[in-house]
Amino acid sequence: MASVDVEEMSPFPLEPDGTPWRDQREQRERRPTGCCDRFQRSVSKWMLPPDSRETYLQRTNCCPPPIFIILISVAELAVFIYYAVWKPQKQWVTLDEGIWESPLTYRADRRWEAWRFGSYMFVHAGVEHILGNLVMQLLLGIPLELVHKGFEVGMVYLAGVLAGSLASSIFDPHSALVGASGGVYALLGGFFMNAVVNFREMIPLLGVFRILVIVAIVGTDVAFAIYRRFLNDDVGMKVSFVAHIAGAVAGMSVGYVFFSAFNQKLLRDPRFWLCIAGYLVFVIAAVLFNVFLSPAP
């Protein structure tokens, strides 16, 4: 008799009430669907190949909501309002001295204050900056968190934030850093890898559309960030664009493991350990650079 690997069996051969899975699925398909059900089905079509959708729809519901991405967005908006009101500004469109002197902003000359490598994500340079980041991370983060849950999305987001500040400290060491672009680009990178890996199992037109949208957004935003960094004549502290690229790379590596597959045991996947090891090597190398080799004061 052949041996059976329990982990490879369907995780839900029977429903909790003992009804066979296929019979229960037919009952679900016949019953009326509410707004939450329709939304979840739309998310599953965007995020998952067909063979994973039923497992996702069996497990998911709208309670609890995607709490991580909502809380981080509320915190970023609260900090922006705090600085716009507490520090008198000439205008809300572009904040100035209020954020450059903030204890949250990453500055190379204060890199020994280690919290700045992560806290800069809460500070934004103006209305356009924060609205762009909030819209993107909510549009990407909510469906990602519904499918992959808050821990995975939070790990990828924070990995992008930390990678952004560390890469900026190496490749653009004299620039300041504000905004959650590193985390947003990590979500973009992870979503991109999800689209690429699952391309053959998805509707071809949908897969092409997802990839083209991501490429268009990233290309436009990075080009604008480079313009502001090198071609804009505005005086004042220059803001680094390296965090965008580093966040995307972090998302394409760490996010690849979390977002490219669904309902799999990560700890038994060698790709997981390879990506984690590569990320840790980068972090250690960046820390050593900042301690011993950085040209910044």
N, C-alpha and C positions, 0 to 999 in steps of 0.2 A: 504494500500500500504506500502510495507516494506521500511524502511529508507535506504538510500545509503550513505555510508561513502566515501566522495570525495577522501580522502587520499588513500583509498584502490583501487581506480580505476586505470587503466593503465595510466601512465603519458603522453602517446602519442597515444590516440585513433585515432587521425588524424594527418597527416603531415601538415606542415605550408601551403602547397598549397591546402589543403582540400582533398587530396587523402586518401582513407582509408588505415590504417596502413598495413594490410595484402597485399593489392595490391602494395603498395610502397615497401614492403619487397621483393615481388616476382620480382619487377623491378630491385632492387639492386642485387638480386642473379643472374639475367640474364646478367647484364652489366659486362664488363671487369673490373677486379680489378687491382689496382696498387700495388706498393711495400708497401705503407703505409697501404692500406686496408688489404693486406695479413698479414702484421706484427700485425695489431690490432686484426685480427681474431685469430692469434696464441696466443697473449696475453690473449684474452678472454677465450680461451680453457684452458690455464694454471691457470688462476686466478679465474674464475667464474663458477658456476653451469649453466647448460643449460638454465634454465628459466630466467636468468639475462643477458645472452649474447646479445640478440637482443636489449634490452634497452641500453646496453653499446655501441653497434656498431652504434646505431642511434645517440648517443650523441657525440661520440669521434671523434677526428681527430688529426693529427700530429702537429697542430698549436693551441695553443702554445705547445712547447715541454715540457718534464718534467723538469721544470726550477729549482726547489729547489735542487734536487739531483745533477744536473749538476753544479750549482753555488757553492754548498758546497764542491764538489769534486775539482773544480778549485781552490777554496780558500785554501784547505788543501795542494794541490800540490804546489801552489805559496809560502806558508809559508815554506814548506819543502825545496824548491829550494833557498829561501831567506837565510835560516840558513845554508844550505850546501855551499853556495857561500860566504855569508857575514862573517860567522865565519869560519876561516880556519880549516878544518878538516883533520885528517890523511887519511881518506877514506870516500867514500859516503855510503858504505855498512852499517856502523854503526856510526851514529853521536854520539858525546860524550858531551864534556863540553858545546857546543853551545846550546843544548836544555835544559840541567839541570839548566842553569842560565837564561833561557828565562822567561820573565814575563808572558808567556802564560801557562807554565807547572804547573800542580797542584803539590804543595808540602805542606806537613802537617805543616811544620814550618812557612808557609806563608799563611795559610788558611784564615786569616783575610782579605786577598785580594780576595774578594768574586768572582770576575770575573774568577779566576782560575778554579772554579768548572765547568765552561763551556768551557773556552778558550783552555783547554788542548787538545781538539779534533783536533785542527789545527796543533799540533806539533807531529812529528813521529820520531821514534828512528833510522830509516834507510830505505834503498831502499826496502828491503823485507817487512818491516812493512807497509809502505805507499802503496806499490803496492797491497799487500793482501787486505788492507781495501778498496782501491779504486775499485778494481775489484769486490769485494763482494757487495759493496753498489751500484755500477752501475748496476750489474746484477739483484739485488733485487729491488733497488729503482726505476729504470726506469719503469718496468712493474707495480709496485705498484702505482707509481704516475700517470701513464696513466689511471689506473682504479679508484683510490681513490683521485687523485688530490694532489697538492702540500701542501695544508694546513694540511691535515691528515697525510701525510708522514712526513712533517716537525715536527709536534707535537710528533709523535711517536719517530722519530730520536732524537730530543732534549730531550725528556723524558728519553730515554736510556742514553744519555750523562750525564745528571744531576744525574740520579740514580747511574750511575757508579762511579762518583766522591764521592757522599755522602756515598754510601756503602763502598767504599774503605777507606774513612776517619773513618769509624766505625770499620770495621773488619780487616783492614790492615793499621793502622794509621801512621806507620813510613815509608811508601813507597811513592814514587813519582808516577805520573800518566801522561802518554802521549798517544796520539793516539785516533782515532775515533771508537775504538772497542765497546764502550758502545752503540753508535748509530747504528753501523752495526749489533750488536747482537739484538738490539731492532727490527730492520727490520727482522732479522732472526726469532725472537720470534713471531712477528706478522704474518709473512708468514707461520710459522709452525701452528699457530692457524687457519689461513685461510685454510690450507690443512686438518686439523683435522675436523673442523666444516663442511666443504663442502665435506667431503670424500665420503659420500653416493651418492651425486649428480654428482660426477666426475667419469671419467673412472677409475675403480679400480686400474689398473696397473699404471696409471698416479699418482693417489693419493699415492700409496705405494712408487713409485719412488721419489716423492717430499719429503715425510717424511724421507726416508732413506738417501737421499742426505743431508738434513739439519742435521740429527743426526750425520752423518759421519763427516761433516765439523765442527760442534760444538765440538764433542768429540775429534777430532784431534787437533784443535786449543787450546782448554782449557787444554788438556794434555801437549801440548808444552809450554803454558804459565805457568803452574804449574812447569814444569821442569826448566824453566828460573828463576822462582822465588825462588825455594827451593834447586835445585840440581846443578845449574850452578855455577861454581867456579869463574866466572869473577868478578873482583873487581869493586867497584863503587856503585852507588845508585841502589837499587833494584826497579823494576817496578812491581806494583800491578797487579794481575790477577782478582781481585774481580769485576772490572768493566765489564768484559765479562759476568759473571753470572748475575750481577745486571741488565745489559742492556737487557739480554734475558728475565728476569722476567718482566721488565718494558714492553717489547714488547709483552709478552704473556698476560699482563693485559690491558694496555692502547691500544696496538695494536689489541687485541682481539675485542674490540668494533669497532674500525675503519675499520679493514681489514676482519673481519669474515662475514660481510654483505655488500651488495651493494644497493644503491638507497633507503636507509631507513633514517628516521628522528631520529638522534641520541639523540636529546634533550628530546624525549619522550620515550627513552629506559632506564629502570631503571638500566640496566647493565652499561650504560655509567656513570651515577652518582655514582654507587658503585665503579667502577674502579677509577674514578677521586678522590673520597673521600679517598679511600685507598692509592692512590699515594700521596695526600696532607698530610695525616697523617704521612706517611714515611718521607716526606721532612721535616716537622716540627720537628719530633723526631730527625732526623739526625742533623738539625741545632742546636737544644738544646744540643745534645751530644757534638757537636764541640765547643760550647760556654762554657759549664760547666763541661764536663766529660772527654774530650779527653786527653789521656796520652801523646800526642805529645807536643813538646815545643811550 
